[in-house]
Amino acid sequence: MGELINYIKDSFDELRDHVTWTSMMELQKMTVVVFVFSVIFALIIWLADTILSEVFELYFDLL
């Protein structure tokens, strides 16, 4: 049990003292970038789905 407690304690020490955390300003900028690209990608997928569904509908109407 003591080994587990030491492991957890060492993990927290590592996170506090040796990990470089991103600044809040940079984190907000990157979040906006991810959000914008996610919306753009969703719109592209929606557009492709709409176009392909119309193409397939015209194709099957001809049959």
PyMOL commands that set and color helices and strands:
alter all, ss='L'
color gray80, all
select helices_A, chain A and resi 2-17+24-62
alter helices_A, ss='H'
color red, helices_A
deselect
rebuild
show_as cartoon
